[in-house]
Amino acid sequence: MFDHALTEEQKLLRDAAREFAIKRLYPNAEAFDKAERLPDDLLSELATLGYFGLTIPEEYGGMGLDAMAYALILEEFARACAGLAITLSVHNSLVAGAVRRYGTDDQKRRFLPRLASGEIGAYALTEPDAGTDAGAVRTSARPAGDHYILNGAKAFVTSADYVKMYLVFVSTDLNRGSHGLSALMVERATAGLEVGKPERKLGIKCSDTRAVAFVDSPVPKDNRLSAEGDGFKIALAQLDHGRLGVAIQALGIGEAAFAEARKYAKQRHQFGRPIAEFQAVAFKLADMKLKLDATRLLIDRAIQKLMAGERITLAVAEAKLFASETANWVANEAVQIHGGYGYMKDYPVERYFRDARVTEIYEGTSEAQRIVISRAVLSEE
Ligand SMILES: Cc1cc2nc3c(=O)[nH]c(=O)nc-3n(C[C@H](O)[C@H](O)[C@H](O)COP(=O)(O)OP(=O)(O)OC[C@H]3O[C@@H](n4cnc5c(N)ncnc54)[C@H](O)[C@@H]3O)c2cc1C
C-alpha cells in the first residue's frame, strides 16, 4: 500500500491499472453513472486484460496475484469508478475466492477458467428477510436425485445481470437455521431462474443490482462447494475477503474526493485569495489526509495478515469500518469545500459523496463491524 514496501512487480501492476483508469475510467465514469450501467465493451476489455482473474491461479487461466497486488489494482479502479471496483471485488473476492478455497479439483477446473476469462460471477446471500441476519436464509434446496430443486428469492445481488454464474446460499434443511445452509454454483441459464429489474440506487449506479428468484430451479449437486451445512461458514469466511475489497473501494473514493477538494481549494478565490489559504479549509484538507493515511495503514495491516495466513476477521472489520466512515466523511467535506458547486453534477465530488454511502452498508453494515470488533474487545482479559 505504501510505495516503499512494494515489490517492483507490484508497482508495475499498479501503474498499469492506473494507466487504464486514467484512459478508460476517469473520463467516462460520469457517463457510466448516468447510464446506470457499465458498457459491455469495457467489461470485455477488462476480461481481455485479465482483471477478472486477478487472484485465480495461473493454472486455471488467472493472473495468480498476491493480495497486495490485488489491492493496489482495486484501489486504482475504485479511485476512478467505484461501481466498477465493486463489480471486480465481488467477482474476484467473493465468488472466485470461494471456488478457489472450497471447490474440489473438478469444480476448480469447471468454474475458475470461465471466471478468469471474464464470465462474471455474483454472490447471492441476502434475502428480503435475511440481511445482517444472514443465517436466516429461506431459499430452499430440496434434494431430487443428483440435483437440488431451488425455490426462493435473493435481494440486492451485485452484477446480477452482468453475470454468467451465481454463488447462491440456500437452505437444505430449514429446521437447522444457519447450520442448514449450503453454497451452490448456479448457472445463469438455469430453468426457473429469473433476474429482476435493476434497482434504482443513490450511488455506484453503474454497478448492477437486482433481485434473483428461483422457481423449481434444478442445480446439480456436483455444484455444491464443500459439504451440506457448510454454507454459512463459507459465506462468512468469504465476506472477510469481500469486506477488504469494500475497504479498498472506500479508500479509493476517499482519495478521489480528497484530490478534487485540494485542487479546488487552490483554484477557487474568495476575498481575493485562494480558499486554501483560509485555515478552516486547510485544516479540513489536513484531516482528510490524516484519516486516509490511517485507513491505508489499517488496510495494509489486514493485507499483511492475509498474506501471512493469519485470521483476518478482526483486522478486516476494523479496516472496513474505518475506511467506509472515512470515505463518507471525506466526501462530505469535499462537497463542503466546493460550496454550492459541490452540490452540482458538474463536479465529481457529487458522485463521490453518493458512491461513498453504500460502503457503510453492504458486506456488513458499520453496526455489524462494531459487533465483530466489540466481541473481540470483550473476549480479551
Ligand atoms: C448496492 C448494494 C449491493 C449489494 N450487493 C449484495 C450482493 O452482491 N450480495 C448479497 O448477498 N448482498 C448484497 N447486498 C446486501 C447487503 O449486504 C445488505 O443490504 C446488508 O448486509 C444489510 O442488510 P439489510 O439491508 O437487510 O439491512 P438490515 O439487516 O435489515 O439492517 C437494518 C439496520 O439495522 C441494523 N442492524 C441489524 N441487525 C443489527 C444488530 N444485530 N445489531 C445492531 N444493528 C443491527 C443494521 O446495521 C442497519 O442499520 C447489497 C446491498 C446494496 C445496498
The ligand as an SDF file (V2000), in Angstrom:
LIG
                    3D

 53 58  0  0  0  0  0  0  0  0999 V2000
  -25.9180   -1.6490   -3.5590 C   0  0  0  0  0  0  0  0  0  0  0  0
  -25.9860   -2.9090   -2.7720 C   0  0  0  0  0  0  0  0  0  0  0  0
  -25.3750   -4.0520   -3.2740 C   0  0  0  0  0  0  0  0  0  0  0  0
  -25.4350   -5.2460   -2.5600 C   0  0  0  0  0  0  0  0  0  0  0  0
  -24.8660   -6.3890   -3.0890 N   0  0  0  0  0  0  0  0  0  0  0  0
  -25.0620   -7.5770   -2.4690 C   0  0  0  0  0  0  0  0  0  0  0  0
  -24.6070   -8.7900   -3.0710 C   0  0  0  0  0  0  0  0  0  0  0  0
  -23.9720   -8.8150   -4.1330 O   0  0  0  0  0  0  0  0  0  0  0  0
  -24.8880   -9.9660   -2.4540 N   0  0  0  0  0  0  0  0  0  0  0  0
  -25.5730  -10.0150   -1.3020 C   0  0  0  0  0  0  0  0  0  0  0  0
  -25.7950  -11.1190   -0.8060 O   0  0  0  0  0  0  0  0  0  0  0  0
  -25.9930   -8.8910   -0.6790 N   0  0  0  0  0  0  0  0  0  0  0  0
  -25.7680   -7.6710   -1.2470 C   0  0  0  0  0  0  0  0  0  0  0  0
  -26.2110   -6.5150   -0.6590 N   0  0  0  0  0  0  0  0  0  0  0  0
  -26.9370   -6.6070    0.5950 C   0  0  0  0  0  0  0  0  0  0  0  0
  -26.2030   -6.0130    1.7960 C   0  0  0  0  0  0  0  0  0  0  0  0
  -25.1180   -6.7930    2.1590 O   0  0  0  0  0  0  0  0  0  0  0  0
  -27.2540   -5.8190    2.8910 C   0  0  0  0  0  0  0  0  0  0  0  0
  -28.0700   -4.7430    2.4790 O   0  0  0  0  0  0  0  0  0  0  0  0
  -26.6340   -5.5420    4.2510 C   0  0  0  0  0  0  0  0  0  0  0  0
  -25.9750   -6.6760    4.7290 O   0  0  0  0  0  0  0  0  0  0  0  0
  -27.6740   -5.1090    5.2750 C   0  0  0  0  0  0  0  0  0  0  0  0
  -28.8060   -5.9210    5.2600 O   0  0  0  0  0  0  0  0  0  0  0  0
  -30.2710   -5.2580    5.1640 P   0  0  0  0  0  0  0  0  0  0  0  0
  -30.2470   -4.3220    4.0200 O   0  0  0  0  0  0  0  0  0  0  0  0
  -31.2870   -6.3390    5.1430 O   0  0  0  0  0  0  0  0  0  0  0  0
  -30.4010   -4.4090    6.4790 O   0  0  0  0  0  0  0  0  0  0  0  0
  -30.8810   -4.9380    7.9380 P   0  0  0  0  0  0  0  0  0  0  0  0
  -30.1120   -6.1540    8.3120 O   0  0  0  0  0  0  0  0  0  0  0  0
  -32.3590   -5.0080    7.9670 O   0  0  0  0  0  0  0  0  0  0  0  0
  -30.3880   -3.7500    8.8570 O   0  0  0  0  0  0  0  0  0  0  0  0
  -31.1020   -2.5370    9.0250 C   0  0  0  0  0  0  0  0  0  0  0  0
  -30.4070   -1.7120   10.1120 C   0  0  0  0  0  0  0  0  0  0  0  0
  -30.4270   -2.4460   11.3620 O   0  0  0  0  0  0  0  0  0  0  0  0
  -29.1000   -2.6120   11.8410 C   0  0  0  0  0  0  0  0  0  0  0  0
  -28.9720   -3.9300   12.4890 N   0  0  0  0  0  0  0  0  0  0  0  0
  -29.4110   -5.1250   12.0470 C   0  0  0  0  0  0  0  0  0  0  0  0
  -29.0960   -6.0920   12.9220 N   0  0  0  0  0  0  0  0  0  0  0  0
  -28.4090   -5.4860   13.9310 C   0  0  0  0  0  0  0  0  0  0  0  0
  -27.8050   -5.9410   15.1390 C   0  0  0  0  0  0  0  0  0  0  0  0
  -27.8000   -7.2450   15.4870 N   0  0  0  0  0  0  0  0  0  0  0  0
  -27.2150   -5.0340   15.9390 N   0  0  0  0  0  0  0  0  0  0  0  0
  -27.1810   -3.7150   15.5980 C   0  0  0  0  0  0  0  0  0  0  0  0
  -27.7340   -3.2160   14.4750 N   0  0  0  0  0  0  0  0  0  0  0  0
  -28.3500   -4.1040   13.6550 C   0  0  0  0  0  0  0  0  0  0  0  0
  -28.2020   -2.5500   10.5840 C   0  0  0  0  0  0  0  0  0  0  0  0
  -26.8770   -2.2070   10.9230 O   0  0  0  0  0  0  0  0  0  0  0  0
  -28.9260   -1.4620    9.7800 C   0  0  0  0  0  0  0  0  0  0  0  0
  -28.5390   -0.2010   10.2390 O   0  0  0  0  0  0  0  0  0  0  0  0
  -26.1200   -5.2940   -1.3200 C   0  0  0  0  0  0  0  0  0  0  0  0
  -26.6980   -4.1200   -0.8180 C   0  0  0  0  0  0  0  0  0  0  0  0
  -26.6350   -2.9550   -1.5170 C   0  0  0  0  0  0  0  0  0  0  0  0
  -27.2790   -1.7290   -0.9460 C   0  0  0  0  0  0  0  0  0  0  0  0
  1  2  1  0
  2  3  1  0
  2 52  2  0
  3  4  2  0
  4  5  1  0
  4 50  1  0
  5  6  2  0
  6  7  1  0
  6 13  1  0
  7  8  2  0
  7  9  1  0
  9 10  1  0
 10 11  2  0
 10 12  1  0
 12 13  2  0
 13 14  1  0
 14 15  1  0
 14 50  1  0
 15 16  1  0
 16 17  1  0
 16 18  1  0
 18 19  1  0
 18 20  1  0
 20 21  1  0
 20 22  1  0
 22 23  1  0
 23 24  1  0
 24 25  2  0
 24 26  1  0
 24 27  1  0
 27 28  1  0
 28 29  2  0
 28 30  1  0
 28 31  1  0
 31 32  1  0
 32 33  1  0
 33 34  1  0
 33 48  1  0
 34 35  1  0
 35 36  1  0
 35 46  1  0
 36 37  1  0
 36 45  1  0
 37 38  2  0
 38 39  1  0
 39 40  1  0
 39 45  2  0
 40 41  1  0
 40 42  2  0
 42 43  1  0
 43 44  2  0
 44 45  1  0
 46 47  1  0
 46 48  1  0
 48 49  1  0
 50 51  2  0
 51 52  1  0
 52 53  1  0
M  END
$$$$
